[in-house]
Amino acid sequence: MTMPMSLKSVSLLHRSSWGYLRRHPWQTGLMGLGIALAVAMVVAVDVANASARRAFALTLESVTAGASHQILGGPSGIDERIYTSLRTDLGFRSSAPVIRGRVRVQGRTLILLGTDPFSEVALNGVQPDSLALADAKVRINPIRVLLQQPSVVLSQQTAQQLGLKSSESFNLDIDGAIKSVVLAATFEADNAAAAEGLVFADMSTAQWLLGRFGVIDSIDLHLQNDEVEPLREWLPAGLTLIDTGNRQQRLMQMSAAFHHNLTAMSLLALLVAALLIVNTVTFSVLKRRTSLGILRSLGVTRSELIRLICIETLIVAVVFGVLGCAFGVALGQVLVRFVSGTISDLYFHLHVTAFLLDYRSIAKGFVLGLGTAFISSLVPAWEAGKSLPVQVLQRSVVESGWHRRLPWMLLFGAVLAALGSAWLQWPSGSLWGGFAALGLQVVGFCLCIPALLMLLVKLIMAVFGYGFGISTRMAVRGIARGVSRSGLAVAALALALSVTVGVGVMIGSFRQTVIHWLEQSLQGDMHISVRNRNTQSVPADLIDDLRHSAEVFQLRQIRRTLVETQFGPLRLMAVASPTPLVTPELIMASEANWQTRLQEDEGVMISETLAYHRSLSSGDSITLLTDVGEKTFSVLGVFYDYTSSRGLLLMDDQVYRQWWRDQRVTAISLSRPPNVSAELWHQRVAERLVPYSETLQWHSSEGIRTLSLALFDRTFTITQALRLLVIVVAMVAIISALLALQLERQQQYALLRAMGMKPGQLMAMVLTETGLMGLVAALLAMPMGVVMADVLIDVINRRSFGWSIQFYWAWETFLQAFALGILSALVAGLYPAWRAARLQPANGLREQ
Amino acid sequence: MCLRLGLILLVLCLTGCVEKTPRQDPLQLGQLLGGSDVSGYDRATTPRVFEFPRDHGPHPAFRNEWWYLTGNLVAKDGHRLGYQVTFFRNALSPIEEAQSLKQQNPSQWLSDSAWMAHAAVSDLGDGQHLYGQRFSRSSPGLAGAQANPLRVWLDDWSLSGQKHWQLKVIDRNFAIELDLRSAKPPVLQGNKGLSQKGRAPGNASYYYSITRIHSRGKVRVGDVVYEVDGLSWFDREWSTSALDDDMEGWDWFALQFDDGRDLMYYQLREFTGGAHPNSQGGRVAANGQYELLSRNDIDLVELDHWRAPNGFDYAVRWRMSDRTTGEQWLIEAPVRNQYMDLAVKYWEGAVVIYELPNRKPVGRGYLEMTRINPEG
């Protein structure tokens, strides 16, 4: 007996659900859109992150060719005779020489990888099926071309992208020098993505292209465990043997923080979506209170009702979640370019830009979306279920329940926010700890909003109440009465606005800090640098000439390079300057007499990021691989630097030349004598430089500033894009909430119309109400935005990248957010207002 | 499989992307000596004057060249071992072209030749046959040859020395380290060192041998090191092209008799079956006297075959008859599988010589067989 009854009741319930969803396509659609957008954002960021990380891994793999170890040298590379000796004297045949460089083809930057095809055979342990020595004509041609002619090999995919065919000649641009090569062959790569953007050449061709004769960059090795130590002992001073696995892992870790930041942003969108879902479901419960009450009266149990609401939400979530996944994949393809670009700018040049569709990313986004929808629907579902049948029929019961709970929500929210703040004070917190604490603050803030909304509304009424017309007063009261929806709508909007304020202020502050830092650090009026740091040098005669020229007041000479350290490869800047290497404003901490010690002792200054990530401070030491072996340098001070998230070392030029057999100068900066017109001076110096324009490029301080800021802005493109997406989700949320609120008031509006209110007055009233909500949301978002910016600057950014950022009040960001809040609320209110105005009183009252 | 492997395979499987004919697959040693692109290279057309040690060194005007050592060794405990080591040079371009290329690109990596080396040890006691190969470009100093003092090397494999030579080949599974002292002077094979292989003029090589070299040193088989003593045979040949198109390879015998005589004979095999008229050899008396042997002087009969994994049949027992002396020998490989399953595949191994009809062992030697057609 029970079975058929229960079956019948289930189908009855479901039919009631379906009927509701169908009758309210707007509500259902908006909730779905919110879910879809949030899922899309999570999926897109995850897909982009996964793709970028994979690209990173592939890039690293492709340049180490799966070798177990690598021999690396100093800034000048490795003498190629070392390689000969390694093979002929020591018999390390699982070894291959590598030289690297960047070339441009048709405006695209590609990585040139020069190696020795013969060595690779043994290195990779393959038994070739055929042999390069074969001399039948068809056989020898490719090997001869590759070994003796200026020729390269590309993967089929890369060749296709460049529109090149085998045996075709094409030009390579190497730092401005154009050299013609033949595409000797193309090959089908196992992993086409990994070979993308790589130009393979024989070592002889690569050296010729790069103009680097006699040297190689590294030696790839496959070593047995017992071979490592003997080889290490044999290695001449200035060379180091590294474990490629460890190194790759370390390099990969560098960008981890960046990926976490993006993930956190995408989760914020999910949180906004959660508010939207709570809102929509609450509305659907209220809207159906009659039918739900009837169902309860008919004997539908509480748990059945809860299940009904949850399943309803889940069905919408599944349908729109799928749409969101599809959209997320599409969006991911756009984002991955930004993410890879930022990694290339900040950490490591990625030649791979592959889009990798990891199904786990999709699953993650889908499950998170579904989970959020389920949890968000629980509160209103529980509300619908717990009420007595007779109460469900009364709308006021729901609202009064909300009103009763407001103080508790406020208290709970305040406690959560306080907990979050306390957690942030934890000194040795992790990055995820920072995010979690921020999350607590955000959730706490959202919980406080309905209560704060009530307070503000009451305040407004108390202060301005009697000055308002009746319709304005009604509008204000409307907000307070429908706090279950208006509170959520305001919370969603306030949260989204606070995200834009927080992120905006953070980026603005960062930008200002960088601008300020550029002003401090850009010494000189003209900056001249070589086009390729690895191969070129500022000509000595030019430096001499300029140094003794009356037109040059001061000359600073810089060698920028990469050195191996115990922390992996780090950038080093060796400077010869008549003025202090670092201006006092840029020094965070230093040893006494650091300036003289920098010249006399073997000491270095380190950048803040390095100090932060490696817990170094002045007085510590750092070991660098010099051309005569490992050498420990003391850390004399820490300076602000925003050029590298990995860290930068600063050294006196004389000390550098003492430990490295390297005469190259990669940049000089010139100051103009006092009382000389800047424009004229620039012109005159530039004229002197023209003959060197093949190897040198020069910029004014202003030019450097512009370039640096352009790079800065490019780095933050992805963050800005995500910030916009959060706003879009919030817009959907507020439109949905206001629509719900206003649609529900139809009877009231009909009554007002019947009592003689004009359509225009009614429209104004609705818009006042929504505009006011936007205003409140914007007001509340400001302090939260500031808190968020502060956390992002002092905790998240610091734990991620190690940079100090000065907090700048970016007023335009606040104004933008303010305008955005009110505007989006007004836009969201337009449709309900229009509907209210067009309402036929008789129709609206019929329900009554 | 890693990325760069794609490149290597591309380079090495040169036929993979070019037209493929059945005869080119798999690649055989014989093919190294064929081919038609000979312009710019010197050819072996007339006898020349040999001079030592100069001619131990390289002849870069010719396209191909090799240094080749085989030997039969005995350990103090009576354990018998065979070995072979070969260094192959293959020019990438004629010498003049290579020089002009060097003027355009001063990179030391610009190589004029590509090198290959093969080595093998046969443990005749337990039937093990271990072998390995190396490849390299010539520059910068990775592989090459020089005359005085002699040095032929590829990576750390080398043959070097002035009066005595040292052979040093260390591979993962085996190692050969021998001190070599010649017991006889070099002999010029063929027509005063000109060894006509094909019918066409120029399809020939310059060829000399040191047929008896006292060898002493160490051979490692797996983890076991043997102190050894024995006799080696050194062959040197250079050419630009040698084989005719209708030749499928050869059977080459280097025999050292206990009575002090040495005998070399190669049978050039034609695709049609029989032995090519240019098959020939030479006998070196105990006092070093050389005597040319023509195809009509030697009769060879294959008695038993071993089938290689790829379906090729190699004769591992032969009957050789010397019509000039009336002697007959049974030549047998104590280890049937001495197949060099490398990039270039062939059979090369130690043999024992039995006098017929009494089957008395009278010497030892080396046998090399190359095949192109599966029917062998």
Interface residues (C-beta under 8 A of the other chain):
Chain A: E61 S62 A65 G66 E80 R81 Y83 T84 R87 T88 D89 L90 G91 R93 A96 L113 T115 D116 P117 F118 S119 E120 V121 A122 N124 V126 Q127 P128 D129 S130 L131 A132 L133 A134 D135 A136 K137 V138 R139 I140 N141 P142 I143 R144 L146 L147 Q148 P150 V153 S155 A185 F187 E188 A189 D190 N191 A194 A195 L198 F200 D202 M203 S204 T205 Q207 W208 F213 G214
Chain B: M1 C2 L3 R4 L5 G6 L7 I8 L9 L10 V11 L12 C13 L14 T15 G16 C17 V18 E19 Q24 P26 L27 Q31 L32 G34 G35 S36 D37 R63 N64 F88 N90 L92 S93 A98 L101 N105 P106 S107 Q108 W109 L110 S111 A114 W115 M116 R134 F135 S136 R137 P140 G141 L142 W153 D155 D156 S158 I170 L342 A343 V344
